[in-house]
Amino acid sequence: MNTPPVVVVMGVAGTGKTTIGPLLAARLGVPYAEGDDFHPQANIAKMSAGTPLTDEDRWPWLDAIGTWAHGRAGLGGVVSCSALKRSYRDRLRASAPGLVFLHLAGDRALIEDRMSHRQGHFMPTALLDSQFATLQPLQADEAGVTVDVAGGPEEITARATAALDALGRSAQSPTPSQ
């Protein structure tokens, strides 16, 4: 029996983490946690005012997400979290070593267009450039996959599920002996 992974749906604002995360969780049969819910009110106020967060602002937020992910180890789960820097992903992995990252990535113009049509979200489009400037894509030694966000939510979720399945199969493949 395969243990379901704990997946962090990551990427810059507007890539669809909050849309794809619950759809992916439903497909995997695991709970979903909205990463924005782990932010302290001071972080939300800062972002709402158009001020990017500092690393010091992010550490308690990342630690709270890491604690949730640790509690889901062996049970599976999906949580959204921008996780833009390698150091942020390393911090999450320090709490929950088996994490798998799903990086939602796409064309800046498409993402900006989607952000401009969102309602009731605290992250203004003005911060998108700072998000792209901060983004450090997944490295080869990080467990994860990158999926393009072009298309509708069901299409993106299907690509994400297939990519995660392929990653899981490759991780379970026996290593050929030398």
Buried (B, 14 or more C-beta within 10 A) or exposed (E): EEEBBBBBBBBBBBBBBBBBBBBBBEBBEBBBBBBBEBBEEEBBEBBEEEBBBEEEBBEBBBBBBBEBBBEBBEEBBBBBBBBBBBBBBEBBBEBBEBBBBBBBBBEEEBBBEBBEEEEEBBBBBEBBEBBEEBBEEBEEEBBBBBBBBEEEBEEBBBBBBEBBEEBBEEEEEEEEEE
